[in-house]
């Protein structure tokens, strides 16, 4: 039977919506189920969007392969597969760490986890609006301890607080989506960023006339790359069931600087795959700045130079507060550089919004006026929500501005470096506290900014803007741009609605006390204690922290100046902004290996060999995620709990 040729652009809207919705629902159900029931390996907490990658792999290879072979008229075209993947990736960015498993657990935790030791009843609860959290004590207790089979989930206790959170969430996603689209042409067409995270979905979803499956899936080298992480991970999976099967450890660490630091040598197959897709100067920057930062930390440790305040638990840097604040300064300079080099494009976008009749407003493109309206509406909703919960207007505006800059900067880093496991150097609550202190915020403002602001601006190891930006690159050849936009919005709605429902249902069935400890117990305690600490110890602006931020910004600005005026400068400044992150410590060696292999391939084989080896490294990514999903399904079938084969 012949295979009909399909075109990427010939997207049938209802089919794209149907497939994308099905995949989004699957992801939004799976994330909470894994954290509440299986408590196994994560596939929805990083920018890799592992669950979405696996689903596209399964659909493109098996489902669509069979359809193109036997029912070609019913087969999905490339554009439909791309849109479906983007929707699934957005759901990945919402259903666990991106939103739901930070939002739902913190709401009852304010009352349930209060104790005489933490004193939340005195320092936190009086400043939390009653409409912001559930008030039914029985419903809260049942959330943690579970309900009997004859009881039903008390949905009515949750409806008021969930509705109270809708404005800030609506504003958040309006800003993320509109900002991604505004920067789309700047990053894709003008700067020509590589978008490493979009490359694997692109090759998996691309179709060939006359073939049921494309050349990528027929490439033996890809399957060799696939087999290596699949076998290694499966050996470790078998070890969990049969202890006589040897476990394969592919990482170690070496104590350095008199034992004050450790050099992590860990191999991550997916990160090697992603690192193979980025430019050599970016890869060099990532691992070189990590080693330089490690050396600086070691010297400081030997000299006994530390911050006066012990704020390590309030930063997200392996190097402690000093490196965290310096890195954030570098990150802020990167955001400033991003805005500066995009200034001409942004002016054009603004002119198109003010005078749409002078520009292109075809039905297959995005409306700048609508995007800017969405952007300003999103800012207003978020800032207004903070004001409503007791945050001073200037602090709410500062929080929203700093958070938006953080989202923009990390998204830019991802689109250029493919550093699929990263997060903010300082969480936005820390940034606001650093510049304004807590005395000016007042008790209600401190609780709102330092605790509830962390619901969507804490770890940020995944968020919707990154998925949207990569999705815009992936769907670049799809003519129906407004269809892409509406599919993204639908994915947000589905991701929030399904994951919130699944989280509440599963928590009441099994009891959140028995679920993932970080999301349901330790995480909420940390988040609320963050505010409680500063309410007990109010302080003004952190002058030392501001100074370190300024230092990092100055160093980063100097590096950008050197890169601009010295074209042959071999090191990209981007590594400075992420070099000392906890996740970077785990993945720098994998980036180094990919950089070294590419250097050798280019030297001895040239561009042709470099391109020929690409499927092998892409196979690393698929093989790891396929193995994780396979063993999660085995664990589900055998009723195993708490077995993690996490890819990092």
Secondary structure, DSSP 8 states (H G I E B T S, - for coil): -------TT---HHHHHHHHHHHHHHHHHHHHHIIIII----SSSSTT-HHHHHHHHHIIIIIHHHHHHH-GGGS--HHHHHHHHHHHHHHHHHHTTTTHHHHHHHHHHHHHT--TTT-HHHHTGGGS-GGGS---HHHHHHHHH---TT----HHHHHHHHHHHHHHHHHHHHHHHHHHHHTHHIIIIIS----HHHHHHHHHH---TT-SS-HHHH-HHHHHHHHHHHHHHHHHHHHHH-TTS-----EEEEEETTTTEEEEEE--HHHHHHHTTS-HHHHHHHHHHHHHHHHHHHHHHHHT---SS--GGGS-BTTHHHHHHHHHHHHHHHHHHHHHHTHHHHHHHHHHHH-GGGS---TTS--HHHHHHHHHHHHHHHHHHHHHTT--HHHHHHHHHHHHHHHHHHHHHHHHH---S---SS-HHHHHHHHHTTTTTHHHHHHHHHTGGGGTSSS-SS-HHHHHHHHHHHTTT-S-HHHHHHHHHHHHHHHHHHHHHHHHHHHHHH-GGGS-HIIIIIHHHHHHHHHHHHHHS-----HHHHHHHHHHHHHHHHHHHHHHH-TT----THHHHHTTBHHHHHHHHHHHHHHHHHHHHHHHTHHHHHHHTHHHHHHHHHHHHHHHHHHHHHHHHHT--S------
